[in-house]
Amino acid sequence: MDKRFKILAGIIACVIFLAIFFGTMYYSVGTGYAAILVNPLSGSISEPIVGPVWGVKAPWMSVVHVYIATDTLGMWGERVLGYPGTPLRHR
């Protein structure tokens, strides 16, 4: 019984290790974001990856997300917005 327990514990430990190993290999980059993959072992940085995209990386690499989308402000409607510091006026 003791030998079976050690074998079962070893199998469970291997399954947990493999699940964590393969689970950390996938990354996603959302719309409006870019990502850079950083490899601490070689000290290299990848080219920017513009989303939306899914990808595979080495488990020891980290992903740095950067927001690159342009926010817009509509200048129509009931209020007319001026430059910063100017009061709002109605049409």
N, C-alpha and C positions, 0 to 999 in steps of 0.2 A: 504494500500500500504506500509506503514511504517513497519508493522509486517512482510510482505512477504520479504521485503528487509533485515531485520535482520535475518530471517531464511535462506535466500539465502546466505548472508554473512557468517553465521555460517557454512553452508554446505561447502562453498568454502574454508573456513579456515581449516575445518577438512580434506578435500581432500588434500590440500597442505601439512598439517602436516603429514598425512599418507604417501603421496608420498615421502616426505623427510625421514621419519622414515624408510620405507621399502627400499628406494633407497640407504641408507647408510649401509644396512645389508650385502651387497654382496661385495666380494673382489676377486681379481684374482692375481695369482702369475705366472709370465712368466718363460719361459725356461731359465735356468742358474741362477735363483734367488731362494732364500728361504725367507720365511716370518715368523715373530714372531707376535703373537697377544698379545697386552698389554691391560690389564683391569685396568683402573685407580681406579675403585670403590673398588676392592678387593686387588689391588696391585699385582696381579699375572701376570705371563708371560707364554705363551704356549710353547710347544715343537716346534722346527722348522718345518715348512711346506715347502717341496721342490716342486717346480713347474715343469711342468705346471699343474695348478689346479685352479678351481673355488671353492669358499666356501661361507658359510653364517656365520655371526658373530653377536653379539649384536651391536646395533647402537652406543653405547658409547665406544666401544673398538676401538683401533687404530691398524693399520697394519704397521709394520716396515719391509721394503724390504732390503735384503742383497744380494749383487752379489757374487755368489759362483762358477761360471763357470771358467774353466781354459782356458786362452788364449794361443794359440800356435803360433809359428813362424816357417815357413818352411825354412829349411836351404839349399835349392836346387835352381837351376836356374843359371842365369848369374853371380850373385854376391855370394861370400862366406862371411858370416858374422862371425866375431870372437868374442872374449870376449870384454866387454866394455873397451873402450880406445884404442883398436887396430884398425888400419886403414882397410878399405875395400880393398879387392884385387879381381881381376878378374881371372877366370880360364883360 
